């Protein structure tokens, strides 16, 4: 459909931009993809801005000279028009390439055809359907390899729809057929937002939900490396004596936990009392976390199953050190097994990634090291990451820089925007400004998964939410009623 004509304005048309006057104003909108002919081939562009202008209102002094409305003397409404600024994306021939020659003034501008957009963005008919292209009735189907094989980052402020988008991606991964290739899915869930998969009849048989209170790290088969890792403040002598005790317990062939280790230390005649005191103190601190047992729960092998999702719901854990240990241990074990090809390829979705791989940390950060390691090396072994964060400026630069595809939803913090602008080559200043005005559920995708910046509206998810959250008002009322009932029960008890 023809919607306008190319005009000369502000040293355009050039290879980056051109303007056109809209002939069908009702069809024009910001973000719309358009096409026009050049001598190189068909040029696809995106409307970045729309300007409404009227030459009879350009001179303020002209308006001030009329005591009555100028509309009574001139048909000003007939000289009003829309001027659209277009950013040039690429030339479509047998391949897609950057424009090296501008469009000619006077050339007709049309709404981009779906088949041309599919070719431009390299959509895959068997890809992951995340929603529709904004402004067009075209499904955005992304190739699995291009989206995940070099890691993905989903960045947005709180409430912009990050978790919703992750749910859609998980749904798409779960429903893939054997012929399309299935991956195992792991979700680190600090807020309990993904438990709904376990209670939805469409996904419950493909979901393994593990609550934080049930997670255990088994000491029986635990490498001695972890003892020094989880207890970094031990001296060389203390570390040596602890490892010696652990090795003796392993040789016995019996299962053991922290209490058995402490008992063995107490019985040892070769360890000084001062060393025993320190080891008792540190081991007691670990034991109080209720994280260590005889065996791993869940088992490492059960976490990754092709076409299924395992959710580590750590929302009820308040100890940050414990959360770090869980994430660090299971990611490290999974990656080591993946290197040896003992488990299938997997994608680990890490919510609140800036807490597990912070750019700067003044406390122990057990999980940062392994997340950065997987970010650097995971693509070689198809052990992949999806980092989800509301504060990209606080997320490890090493990890973020290895994510070759970024999905941005609404972000308004100027520090985050500056960080994004410096780390993404495909974002122009206009696109960067657009990120601040995205509505909930809208995103812009840049990087490996899309040849050019791609604006999409995330489709409606299938999984049903669990209605567990109450409004602020309802929570206040419930709390008041509970306190009132407690006081009443106390009075009744005292009077009886």
N, C-alpha and C positions, 0 to 999 in steps of 0.2 A: 504494500500500500504506500503510495506517494504521500509524504507529509511535509515537504518543503523544498527550498532551493538554496544552494550554496551561494554565499555572498562574501565580499571582501570586507574585512574589518580587523584593525589592530595587527597589521602585518600577517594576516592569514588570508587564504589557506596556507598552512605549512605542513611539514611532515608529522607534526605532533597534534595540531588542533585545526579546526575550521568552524566557521559559524554558518548557520542556515536560518532563513526566515520560514517560520511555520505557515503552511497553507491550510493545514487541518489542525487547528489548535486543540481540539478535544482529544486528539490522539497522542499529543505530545506530553511527556512527563519526565521528570528528572530520573536518571538511571536507565532510561530506555536505550536499547541497542539499535543502531541504525546502520544502513549500508548505502554505499554510493560507488559509482564507477570511477576508476582512475586508469591511466595508461598501463599501470602495473597489474591490474586486476581488480577484483571486488574488494573495496575497503570497508571494514567493520569498525564502528566507533561507538562510544557511549556518551550520552548526553550528560554533561557534568553540571551545567547551570542553564537556567532559563531566565531571560530578561524580557520584561514587557516594556515597550517604549512607544512614544508618541511625539513626533517632532514639534507639535504645537504646544507642548508643555515643557520644552527644553529650556526656554528663556524665562526666568522668573519675572523680569521687568515687563514682558509682554502680557503676562497674566495680571500684573498689578495695575496696568493701564485701563483695564476694563472694569467699569463700575458694576456692570451686570455680568452674568455668567457668559463665558466665552462660547459655551455650547449653543447659545441663542444665535450666534453669528456665524459659527463654523461647525460643520459636521465632524467634530473631532473624533467621534467614535469610529469613523470609517478609516482614520489614519493610524489607528492603534494596531500594533503587531507584536508578535513574539519573536525574539531572537534567541536561538539555542546555540550554546557552546558545546562542541563535541571533541572528546579526546580520542585520537586515533589509536586503535588497538593493533590491527594487523591486516595484511593482504591475503586473501584466499585464492590460492591456485592449487596446484597439486599438493603443495605444502603451505603451511602458514608462516609468513615472515613479516618483519617490521616494514612499515612504509618508508620508501626512499624517495618518493616523489609525491607532491601534494595533489589534492583533488582540484579540478578546474572550477572557477566561479561559474555559476549558472547551472551546474550539474544537479540533477534531481536526487533528492534524499528519500529513502524508503525505510519502513520498519524492517529490521533484520529478520530474515526468514529462519524458522527453527532449524532447518537442516544445515544452514550456514553457521548458526551458533553452535550446533553440536560438533561441527567440524572444527570451529575456532577453539572451543574449550576441550576438545578431544573427549567428549562424553562416551561412556561405555554402556551399551545396552544391557550388559550383565553386571553393571557396576552397582554401587551403593546409592540408593535413592534417598537423598537427604532433604529434598523439598523441591521448590520451583524457583526458577530464575525470576528475580524481581522485575515486574513490568512485562513479563512474557508468560504464556501458558506452555512452559517447557520444563519437564522434569530434569533435575540436576542429578545425573547418575555418574558417580565418580569411580574411576578404576581403583580397585583395591590396592594394587601394587604402588600406584602413583601417590595414593593418599597416605599409606602407612609405612611403606618400605624404608623411608628415610625419616620416620617419626612424625608425629603430629602434635601441634600445640593449639589448645582452645583457650582463648584469652578474652575476658570480659569482666565488667564490674558485677557485683552481686545483684541477682534478680534479672539479669539480661537474657538468661536462657541457656547458660553453659550446660547444666546438668540435663536439661531437656534435650539439647543437641546430642549429648553423650548417649542418652537413652535411645534416640533414633539410630545412632550408629551401631549400638549394641544389637538392636532389633534387626538391622540389616545384616550384621555379621552372623547372627544366629540362624537366620532363614536361608543362608546360602546352601546350595546343594553340594553333594560330593563331587559332581562334575565341575562345579565352579571353584571348588577348593574351600575347605573350612579351616578356620584358625581357632585356637583356644583363647579364651578371654578371661582376664583377671581384672577385678575392679577393687582398688583401695578406696574405701568409702568412709571418710571421717565423720559424715553427718547422717548416715542411715538413709540416704536419698534413693538408693537403688534396691532396697529390700523388696519393693513392690514386684520385682521380677519373680520372686519366689512364691508370691501369693496370687499371681495372675495365671489363670488356667491356660493361657496361650504360651506361657514360658516356664511354668513351674517345673515341668519335667526336664528342662534344659538348664536349670539354675541350681547352683550349689551355694547356699547361704551359710556363712560361718559367722556367728556372733563373737564379738571380742572376748567375752567371758569364757568362751570355750576354746580359744586359741592357746596352744601349748607348743613350746619348743623342747623337743626331746633331748635329754642329755646323753642317753645311752650311745647314740651314734653321732653325737655332735663332735665336729672337728675341734681339736685343741686351739685352733686359730681363734675360734669364737670366744673362748674364755678370756684371752688377752684383749680381744676386741671389746667385749662387753664390760671388762674391768680394766680400763686403760691406765688407772692410777697406781697399779701395783708396781713395786720395785722389781728389779731383775730376779733377786733371790726369792721373793714372794711368788712371782710368776713361775719360776722354775719348780718350786716345791708343789704348787697347785697342779701344774701339768703332770708332774711325776705321780701324784695321787690319782689323778684322772686316768692316766695310762694303766696303773695297777688295777683300777676298777674295771677297765675295759678288758684286760687280759683275763679277769675272773669269769667273764662270760655272763654275768648277771646284769639285769637291768638296774639302773640307779638314777637317783635324782639328787637335788641339792643336799637333802638331809643325809643321804648316804655319803656324799663327798665330805660333809662336815664331820660326820662320825669317823670317817677314815683319817681325817686330819687330826682329830682328837686322839686317836689311837696310835698315831705315828710317834716314834721316839726319836726320829731324825730331824724333826722340825722344831726350831726354837719357839719358845712360848710367845715371844713378841710377834713372830711371824704368824703363829696360830691366831693370835688375837686380831691381827689385821684381816686375815683370811676369813675368820668367823664373822667379823663385822661386815665385810663386803659381800660375802655369800648370804648372810642374813638379809642384807638390803635387797639382793636379787630375789631371794625367796619370798620376801614380802610383796613383790610385784605379782605373784601368782601367775607367772608366765611360763615357768620351766617345769617340765614333767618328765615322765619316762620315755614317751614317744612323741613324735610330731603330731599335732592335731590342728588342722587336717594334714594328711600325708602329702608330701610334695607331689607325688605322681597323680594324686586325685584332683589336684587343683587345675591342671590343664588337660582338657578333653576337647577335641575338635568339635566345633559347633555348639559348645556349651559355655556358660559364664559362671565363674566362681567369684563370689562377693565377700570380701573381708570387711564386715561391718564393725568398725572400731569406734562407733559413735558414742558408746557408753564408757569408753576408756578416757579418764581425765589425765592420766600420767603421760606427759609428752614423751618422756624417755621410753616408756613402754611401747608407745605407738611407733617411735623411731626403730626400736629393736624388731618389732614385728615386720615392718616394711622392709628393713634391711635384710633380715634373715631370709624371708621367703623369696624376695627378689633375687638375692645372691644364689640361693639354692636352685631356683628355677633357671637362672641364666647359666649356671654351671652345667646343669643337666641338658640345657638346650645346646650348649657348645659341643657336648658329647653325643647329641642327637638322641637322647634318651626320652625326650618328651617332644610333642608336636610343636610347630611354630606357634607363638603366642603374641598377643597384644595386651599390655598392662596399662589400664586407664588409672591415672593417679590424680585424684581430686585434691584440691588445695596443695598443689605440687610445690608451691613456694615454702610450705612448712616442712617438707621432706627433703627438698634440695634448695636451701636458701642461698642467696648470693653471698651474704655475710652472716656469720653465725658466731655468737660469743659463748655458746653452749655446745655440748656434745651433739653432733649431728651424725648419727650412725648411718642413716639412709642416703645421705648426699653422695658419698663415694660410689656406691653401687649404681645409683641412678645416673650419675655422670659416666660411669663405665659403660652401662648399657647404651646410653645416648651416643657414645663414641664408637662402640664396637658392635652394638646389637644388630645393625642392618646386615652385617656379614653372616649372622647366624639366624636371622629372622626371629630374633627376640626383640620385640618392638615396644615403643612407648607412645602413649597419648598423655601429654601433660596438660592438666586443666588448672587454671589459676585466675584469680581476680586481681593479682598484683604482679604483673610481668616484670616490673622493675626490681622486685625482690626475689625473683626466681633466678637460680643459677645460670649465669651467662653461658657457661660451658654446655649445660643441658639444653637451654633454649636455642643456642646457635646450631645445634645438631638437628633440630626439628626443621626439616626443609619445607614443610607445609604449615601455614598458620591460618587458623580460623578465628577471625576477630568478630566479636559481637560488641554491643555498645560499651564504649570506654570514654570517660570524661576526664580522668585525672591527667593533668598536663605532664607530669613526670613519666607516667606510663605511655602517653602518646609520643613523647620525645623518644623514649626507648624503642617504641615500635617503629617510628619513622627511621631510626638509625639502623635497625636490624632487618628491615624488609625492603628489598630493592624494587619490588613491584608497586609500591604505594607512592602515588603522587600526593602533592599537598592537598589537592581537592578530595582525593580519596580518604586521606587522613582526617580531613574535616568531616567527611561523611560518616566516619565511625562514631563520632560524638552524637549523631542524630539518628542512628539506627534504632528502629523500634524493637521491642522485646520479640525475640524469635527470628530476627533478621541477622545475617552475617555477611562478611566479605571474606572470601577465601583467596589466599595468595600463596604462590610457591610451586612446588613440584606437582601437586595434584591438578593444577589448572594453569594453562599456558599464559593466561592473563587474569588480572583481578576479577573475581566472580562474586556478584551480589546475589544472595539467595534467601528465600524465606523457608525456614525449617518446617518440614511437614508435620502434621499432627501425629503424635506418637500413639502406638497401639496399647502399650502397657498401661494399666490403670493405676492411679495413685492410691496409696493407703491414706485414708482420712484420719490422720493422727494429730495433726496440728490444729490448735484452736486459735482464735483471734485473741488479741491483747485483752479486749473487753471480756470475753468468755473466761480467759485464764484468771483475770482478776476476780470475777464473780465466783468461780469455782474455789479459788483460794480462800476467799472470805467465808464461803459456806462451810468449807472444811474446817477452818479455824473455829467458827461458831459452834459446829457440831462437837469438836474436841472439847471446848470449854463446857458445853452442856453435859457431855459424858463425865467430865471430871466432877461437876457439881452433883450429878446423880449418884456417882460413886461415893462422894463424901457424905451425902445425906442418907445413904442406905446403911 
